[in-house]
């Protein structure tokens, strides 16, 4: 579940996708309206896959923000208004039915997806830095996802990097306010670019030689490099994967200058920095990887419980 898209899939226990839909969100839905829409998508997918919803072993929901288990709500998710109310997580039962379900941070799932299917395969220590409509990070240590004590590890949007844009006052951190897609568009406007409605417009203009757009790209690389310098000092990753719309689509323009900046900012070797090869599928693939592991355990546990004694 993202600000603009919802991606839903049903997979078998082998990991093959039986049915999938990528749908554009209408925007502005209340939590109940969004859950009702997701339930409709789930029914449609189940029909396409030739199964009943009751046959689903486990559902994994990937969302922005942090799952606060104490209040059963989503925190730090401004793109999903209303989900910060106590008990909101329980609404997912309207999609999952009687089957168990998990709620995971979307960027954490993207990091798991990179470890299972992407550039992180075989690498024990790496970070997935998501740069798009929001900014976040998934951390893999010794091949395992690191969540932190509140599940908030990797909420790097709140790093004190940037000039402190007014977007901070709308529930967004300093880094996110300047380096997210909205921050890129805002800076382009301040530098006199007209007719720019998306970060993609800015990066396309930079590729075409627009000087103001190139200045925006340089500022974006500077913000990312300063954020990564702190991350590298703390985590010492072997690899940093850039994901999200900006990380993937503009990686070719950012990796060079970011690496160059980091040469002056970090004490030891700069880690490998690469753009994700999974694109928009990273979160979905991470949800599959998490779901398959747990679903197989559930199936095994049920089989053992139903086996005759003796």
C-alpha positions as CSV (number, residue, x, y, z in Angstrom):
1,X,0.0,0.0,0.0
2,X,1.6,3.2,-1.1
3,X,0.5,6.8,-1.7
4,X,-0.3,6.2,-5.4
5,X,-0.4,2.4,-6.0
6,X,-1.6,-0.8,-4.4
7,X,0.0,-4.0,-5.6
8,X,-1.6,-7.3,-4.7
9,X,-0.6,-10.8,-5.5
10,X,-1.4,-14.4,-4.5
11,X,1.5,-16.9,-4.6
12,X,1.6,-20.6,-4.0
13,X,4.0,-22.2,-1.4
14,X,6.6,-22.7,-4.2
15,X,6.7,-18.9,-4.7
16,X,5.0,-18.8,-8.1
17,X,2.6,-15.9,-8.5
18,X,-0.9,-17.3,-9.4
19,X,-2.6,-13.9,-9.8
20,X,-1.6,-10.2,-9.5
21,X,-3.0,-6.7,-9.8
22,X,-1.4,-3.3,-9.7
23,X,-4.0,-0.6,-9.1
24,X,-3.8,3.1,-8.9
25,X,-5.3,4.4,-5.6
26,X,-8.1,6.9,-5.7
27,X,-6.6,8.8,-2.8
28,X,-8.3,10.3,0.2
29,X,-9.9,7.0,1.2
30,X,-10.6,6.4,4.9
31,X,-9.1,3.3,6.4
32,X,-12.5,1.5,6.1
33,X,-12.9,2.5,2.5
34,X,-9.4,1.4,1.6
35,X,-9.9,-2.0,3.3
36,X,-13.2,-2.5,1.5
37,X,-11.5,-1.8,-1.8
38,X,-8.6,-4.2,-0.9
39,X,-11.1,-6.9,0.0
40,X,-12.7,-6.5,-3.4
41,X,-9.3,-6.9,-5.1
42,X,-8.5,-10.0,-2.9
43,X,-11.8,-11.6,-4.0
44,X,-11.0,-10.9,-7.7
45,X,-7.5,-12.3,-7.4
46,X,-8.7,-15.4,-5.6
47,X,-11.2,-16.0,-8.4
48,X,-8.5,-15.6,-11.0
49,X,-6.2,-18.0,-9.2
50,X,-9.0,-20.5,-8.8
51,X,-9.0,-20.6,-5.0
52,X,-11.2,-19.5,-2.2
53,X,-10.1,-16.8,0.2
54,X,-10.4,-19.4,2.9
55,X,-7.6,-21.3,1.2
56,X,-5.1,-18.4,1.8
57,X,-2.7,-19.5,4.5
58,X,-1.3,-16.1,5.4
59,X,-1.6,-12.5,4.2
60,X,1.3,-9.9,4.4
61,X,0.5,-6.2,4.2
62,X,3.4,-3.8,3.3
63,X,2.7,-0.3,4.4
64,X,4.5,3.0,5.0
65,X,5.2,3.9,8.6
66,X,5.6,1.9,11.8
67,X,3.2,-0.7,13.2
68,X,2.7,0.3,16.8
69,X,1.7,-2.9,18.4
70,X,0.8,-1.2,21.7
71,X,-2.1,0.8,20.0
72,X,-2.5,-1.5,17.0
73,X,-2.1,1.5,14.7
74,X,0.3,2.8,12.0
75,X,2.5,5.7,13.0
76,X,4.7,7.9,10.8
77,X,2.6,7.3,7.8
78,X,1.3,10.7,6.6
79,X,0.4,9.2,3.2
80,X,-2.2,6.9,4.9
81,X,-4.4,9.4,6.9
82,X,-6.5,7.9,9.6
83,X,-4.3,4.8,10.2
84,X,-2.8,6.4,13.3
85,X,-6.0,5.8,15.2
86,X,-5.9,3.1,17.9
87,X,-7.1,-0.3,16.6
88,X,-6.8,0.6,12.9
89,X,-4.6,-2.4,12.2
90,X,-7.5,-4.7,13.1
91,X,-9.3,-3.5,10.0
92,X,-7.0,-5.7,7.9
93,X,-9.1,-8.7,9.1
94,X,-11.6,-7.4,6.5
95,X,-9.2,-8.5,3.8
96,X,-7.5,-11.5,5.5
97,X,-10.6,-13.0,7.0
98,X,-9.9,-15.8,9.5
99,X,-6.4,-16.4,8.3
100,X,-3.4,-14.9,10.2
101,X,-1.8,-11.8,8.7
102,X,1.4,-9.7,9.2
103,X,1.9,-6.0,8.9
104,X,5.4,-4.9,7.8
105,X,7.0,-1.6,6.9
106,X,7.2,-1.4,3.1
107,X,10.8,-0.4,2.9
108,X,11.8,-3.2,5.3
109,X,10.0,-5.6,2.9
110,X,11.9,-4.0,-0.1
111,X,15.2,-4.8,1.7
112,X,14.1,-8.4,2.3
113,X,13.1,-8.6,-1.4
114,X,16.6,-7.3,-2.4
115,X,18.2,-10.0,-0.2
116,X,16.0,-12.8,-1.6
117,X,15.7,-11.8,-5.3
118,X,17.9,-8.8,-6.0
119,X,21.3,-7.2,-5.5
120,X,21.5,-8.3,-1.8
121,X,21.7,-12.0,-2.6
122,X,24.7,-13.5,-0.8
123,X,25.5,-10.2,1.0
124,X,25.2,-10.3,4.8
125,X,25.4,-6.6,5.5
126,X,23.6,-4.1,3.3
127,X,21.1,-1.3,3.4
128,X,18.2,-0.5,1.0
129,X,17.7,3.3,0.9
130,X,14.3,4.1,-0.5
131,X,14.0,7.5,-2.2
132,X,10.6,8.3,-3.8
133,X,7.4,9.9,-2.5
134,X,8.9,9.2,0.9
135,X,12.3,8.2,2.2
136,X,13.2,5.3,4.4
137,X,15.7,2.5,4.8
138,X,15.7,-1.2,5.3
139,X,18.7,-2.7,7.2
140,X,20.0,-6.2,6.7
141,X,22.5,-7.4,9.3
142,X,24.0,-10.9,9.2
143,X,21.4,-11.7,6.5
144,X,18.5,-10.7,8.8
145,X,16.2,-7.7,8.8
146,X,16.9,-5.3,11.7
147,X,13.8,-3.6,13.0
148,X,14.9,-1.9,16.2
149,X,13.1,-1.9,19.6
150,X,10.0,-0.1,18.2
151,X,10.1,-1.3,14.7
152,X,11.3,2.1,13.6
153,X,14.9,1.3,12.6
154,X,15.6,2.9,9.3
155,X,13.3,5.9,9.6
156,X,16.0,8.1,8.0
157,X,13.5,10.7,6.7
158,X,14.0,12.3,10.1
159,X,17.8,12.7,9.7
160,X,18.8,16.4,10.2
161,X,20.0,16.8,6.6
162,X,18.9,19.7,4.4
163,X,17.8,23.2,4.9
164,X,14.7,22.6,6.9
165,X,11.9,23.0,4.3
166,X,8.4,23.8,5.5
167,X,7.3,20.3,4.6
168,X,8.8,19.3,8.0
169,X,5.7,20.9,9.5
170,X,3.4,18.5,7.6
171,X,4.6,15.5,9.5
172,X,7.7,14.9,7.3
173,X,11.3,14.8,8.5
174,X,14.0,17.2,7.3
175,X,15.7,14.8,4.9
176,X,12.4,13.7,3.4
177,X,11.4,17.4,3.0
178,X,14.3,18.1,0.7
179,X,15.2,14.8,-0.9
180,X,11.9,13.1,-1.6
181,X,10.0,13.6,-4.9
182,X,8.1,16.6,-3.5
183,X,11.3,18.1,-2.3
184,X,12.9,17.8,-5.7
185,X,9.9,19.5,-7.4
186,X,9.9,22.2,-4.7
187,X,13.5,23.0,-5.3
188,X,13.0,23.0,-9.1
189,X,10.3,25.6,-8.6
190,X,12.5,27.8,-6.4
191,X,15.2,27.7,-9.1
192,X,12.8,29.0,-11.8
193,X,11.8,25.7,-13.6
194,X,8.2,25.9,-14.9
195,X,5.8,23.2,-15.9
196,X,7.4,20.7,-13.6
197,X,5.0,18.4,-11.9
198,X,7.1,15.4,-10.9
199,X,10.7,14.5,-10.0
200,X,10.9,12.5,-13.2
201,X,10.3,15.8,-15.1
202,X,13.3,17.3,-13.3
203,X,15.6,14.4,-14.0
204,X,14.5,14.2,-17.6
205,X,15.2,17.9,-18.0
206,X,18.7,17.4,-16.4
207,X,19.4,14.7,-19.0
208,X,18.4,17.1,-21.7
209,X,20.9,19.7,-20.4
210,X,18.7,22.1,-18.4
211,X,21.0,23.9,-16.1
212,X,18.5,24.5,-13.3
213,X,17.6,20.8,-13.4
214,X,21.2,19.9,-13.2
215,X,21.5,22.1,-10.1
216,X,18.6,20.2,-8.5
217,X,20.3,16.9,-9.3
218,X,23.5,18.1,-7.7
219,X,21.6,19.2,-4.5
220,X,19.9,15.8,-4.4
221,X,23.2,14.0,-4.6
222,X,24.6,16.2,-1.9
223,X,21.6,15.4,0.4
224,X,21.8,11.7,-0.2
225,X,25.6,11.6,0.3
226,X,25.4,13.4,3.7
227,X,22.6,11.0,4.8
228,X,24.6,8.0,3.6
229,X,27.7,9.2,5.4
230,X,26.0,8.9,8.7
231,X,24.5,5.6,7.8
232,X,27.9,4.2,6.7
233,X,29.5,5.4,9.9
234,X,27.0,3.5,12.0
235,X,26.3,0.4,10.0
236,X,29.4,-0.2,7.9
237,X,27.4,-1.9,5.1
238,X,29.1,-3.7,2.2
239,X,26.4,-2.5,-0.2
240,X,23.9,0.3,-0.3
241,X,21.0,-0.3,-2.7
242,X,19.0,2.8,-3.9
243,X,15.3,2.0,-4.4
244,X,12.1,3.9,-4.9
245,X,11.2,6.0,-7.9
246,X,14.1,8.4,-7.6
247,X,16.6,5.8,-6.5
248,X,15.8,3.5,-9.5
249,X,14.9,6.0,-12.2
250,X,17.7,8.5,-11.5
251,X,20.3,6.2,-10.1
252,X,22.5,6.6,-13.2
253,X,22.6,10.4,-12.5
254,X,23.1,10.1,-8.7
255,X,25.5,7.2,-8.0
256,X,28.6,8.9,-9.5
257,X,28.4,12.2,-7.6
258,X,27.1,10.5,-4.4
259,X,30.1,8.2,-4.5
260,X,32.5,11.1,-5.1
261,X,31.0,13.2,-2.3
262,X,31.3,10.2,0.1
263,X,35.0,9.9,-0.7
264,X,35.4,13.1,1.3
265,X,32.9,12.3,4.0
266,X,33.6,8.8,5.2
267,X,36.7,7.6,7.0
268,X,37.2,4.2,5.3
269,X,36.2,2.6,2.0
270,X,33.0,3.7,0.4
271,X,30.6,0.8,0.1
272,X,29.2,-0.4,-3.3
273,X,26.3,1.8,-4.2
274,X,23.9,0.4,-6.8
275,X,20.4,1.1,-8.1
276,X,17.9,-1.7,-7.4
277,X,17.1,-4.0,-10.3
278,X,13.7,-5.0,-8.8
279,X,12.1,-1.6,-9.5
280,X,8.5,-1.3,-8.3
281,X,8.4,-5.1,-7.4
282,X,10.8,-4.9,-4.5
283,X,8.1,-4.5,-1.8
284,X,5.9,-7.1,-3.3
285,X,8.7,-9.6,-3.6
286,X,9.8,-8.9,0.0
287,X,6.2,-9.6,1.2
288,X,6.3,-12.8,-0.7
289,X,9.7,-13.8,0.8
290,X,8.4,-13.1,4.4
291,X,5.0,-14.7,3.7
292,X,6.5,-17.9,2.2
293,X,8.7,-18.5,5.1
294,X,5.9,-18.1,7.7
295,X,3.3,-19.8,5.5
296,X,5.5,-22.9,5.1
297,X,6.0,-23.0,8.9
298,X,2.2,-22.8,9.4
299,X,1.5,-25.6,6.9
300,X,4.1,-27.8,8.6
301,X,2.7,-27.0,12.1
302,X,-0.8,-27.9,11.0
303,X,0.3,-31.1,9.3
304,X,2.1,-32.2,12.5
305,X,-0.9,-31.3,14.6
306,X,-3.3,-33.3,12.4
307,X,-1.0,-36.3,12.1
308,X,-2.3,-39.4,14.0
309,X,-0.4,-40.3,17.2
310,X,1.5,-43.5,17.5
